[in-house]
């Protein structure tokens, strides 16, 4: 039996499509399909039911996969370990992340490739949730609730969202003195997959809610940031997204006693029996370093804030950071 055929069959089942495996192997889709067909002919039984929408294991395919999956994984792991003995880790790791215009994030990946010069990192920046298997993504940084329970998720921190505006906007409209006053200001609204929602932020009097409006709505955080920098209005954005802007004075914090706290940040990956060394190295590096970056979020503020409110915000931030890493 040709073990390459067996391995290709297992990879097709794991990926859920011929196309994903062909992309990963750098071969035509037809070659992958023929490999599975040759295995079926050699065994004299159909392993996969093929439709235009999906692939489904036959009962024989399920039994066969159960028997061969373990040995295939052990062979792959042993081969990789032996081939990497005495060799510097190298290869490509593809990482998906939201459009975070954050110098600290760039510095993070720069530090990694300096430590491992033969490992190449491709960063796929997008606001949408990518399909890790179909798009051949090794790791993804995601904020908020996870909607795919089949992925391996490791919590790396807690995202803090606060109110920011450009100095030009503050000069034009002034600082809102209360949370309710945001209803009379121009805001840059971020439309998520579930639509537009009122702002609910925690402050000195607990969680408060306000209906906000504005001249521009965007479904991309990068666009929200650029519009805010242009002085269009006040925006609710993650601290990580605007860290560098705050440091250079391009944005100031509005109503600093208020924040949206507790959105978890996860590093997610596909559950593989054997994870390449290059992926392990970057995964472990991010798990170790991202909590440090989240903890280092700047606290520069502008505008009035009562002493008690500042103390309340500081306690809330401290509590969130203490819960950031499991």
Order of alpha helices (4+ residues) and beta strands (2+ residues): alpha-alpha-alpha-beta-beta-alpha-beta-alpha-beta-beta-beta-alpha-beta-beta-beta-beta-alpha-beta-alpha-beta-beta-alpha-alpha
